[in-house]
Amino acid sequence: MTQNLINLYSDTQTKPSAEMREAIANAEVGDEQQEADPTTNRLQDMVAELLGKEAALFLPSGVMCNQIAVKVWTNPGEEIILHESAHIVNFESGGAAALSGTMTRDLTGDRGMFTTDQVREALRSKGRHQPVQSLLAVENTANLGGGAIWPIEQIEAVCDVAHEAGLKTHLDGARLLNAVVASGTSASDYAAPFDSLWIDLSKGLGCPVGGVLAGSRSFIEEAFRYKHMYGGAMRQSGMIAAAGVYALNHNIDRMKDDHENARHLAKLLVDIPGVVVPDKNIETNMVFFDVSGTGMSAAEVSSRLLDKGVKIGATSETRLRAVTHLDVNRDHVTAAAEVLARVCQGEN
Ligand SMILES: *Cc1c(COP(=O)(O)O)cnc(C)c1O
């Protein structure tokens, strides 16, 4: 059953391929805390070059990338401007408050995005009564926005407003490379307006562990202090960095298949009675769909799907999220839609 499971739960569920495992097995290693792990150094150089930044730092997770950036750019009592659906707000255990003592100013807006007018309205007058606003954070692609891609002009514009007001800018680029592949805008163009940003290795790139944070040399120097403080400094980390090097060389362009499979899935879902795809503009690898028309809760649909070998998670009472990735192909996606159709017809 687990062998045949069609796993659309998340692009985090990918397993390293045989070729990636070979790269891991053959990795040259050293002591990462002394900057002497050649494979980690190589990965960092590759990401810095890809993103057009001076330096980069390998970290155990994307959450740590976000939390270290927040720590470097803010002081306790200061405020971060971001979208209410941001991962930093919803899925990081309150880390921005607990580790950095920050407040967040949560903006609304379609598909995980906001406008320059909203940022201007959120800017506070400066005085001793007001919290200092120190950081603007953007998520691209916007996860809860449906895998939506920010237009580069809109990113440049909101970052300009932030910089003029003296804020730093940070990009949660967990899935930036999905945006790059789908839009044709280069990673370094997307990165340019940001003082810091990171990409995840363990999502669409198919690695088992890690994220890479990038920025100026002085930013990365500070980030390394907090990497150590938070217990994220490693030793022979080349064993996991090797997967990242492999993925950057082999797994970027193929993400266009994931995006085509997601669009294919959305087309099939639209024809299932009781299922609604609220946002049909599938830009990358996610499809959110609503099952209230079936009379079942999203959790019930999810559990019945799992009984039939398809894993798709519920994200609310009525919605599920399907995510395509390198361990699912076109046939898997077609089969998953057929199973969903049977579940929605009430088949047990
Ligand atoms: C997954 C994700 C993270 C966290 O990454 P981990 O590597 O799982 O810690 C942060 N931001 C976004 C938008 C994500 O999707």
The ligand as an SDF file (V2000), in Angstrom:
LIG
                    3D

 15 15  0  0  0  0  0  0  0  0999 V2000
    7.9990   24.7030    3.6040 C   0  0  0  0  0  0  0  0  0  0  0  0
    8.0360   26.1690    3.7340 C   0  0  0  0  0  0  0  0  0  0  0  0
    8.8750   26.7730    4.6770 C   0  0  0  0  0  0  0  0  0  0  0  0
    9.6810   25.9860    5.6670 C   0  0  0  0  0  0  0  0  0  0  0  0
   10.6050   25.1650    5.0720 O   0  0  0  0  0  0  0  0  0  0  0  0
   11.1600   23.8540    5.8430 P   0  0  0  0  0  0  0  0  0  0  0  0
   12.3500   23.4730    5.0290 O   0  0  0  0  0  0  0  0  0  0  0  0
   10.0500   22.8580    5.7970 O   0  0  0  0  0  0  0  0  0  0  0  0
   11.5120   24.2630    7.2270 O   0  0  0  0  0  0  0  0  0  0  0  0
    8.8890   28.1440    4.7140 C   0  0  0  0  0  0  0  0  0  0  0  0
    8.1630   28.8910    3.8700 N   0  0  0  0  0  0  0  0  0  0  0  0
    7.3500   28.3440    2.9530 C   0  0  0  0  0  0  0  0  0  0  0  0
    6.5640   29.2200    2.0370 C   0  0  0  0  0  0  0  0  0  0  0  0
    7.2340   26.9670    2.8680 C   0  0  0  0  0  0  0  0  0  0  0  0
    6.4010   26.4200    1.9940 O   0  0  0  0  0  0  0  0  0  0  0  0
  1  2  1  0
  2  3  1  0
  2 14  2  0
  3  4  1  0
  3 10  2  0
  4  5  1  0
  5  6  1  0
  6  7  2  0
  6  8  1  0
  6  9  1  0
 10 11  1  0
 11 12  2  0
 12 13  1  0
 12 14  1  0
 14 15  1  0
M  END
$$$$
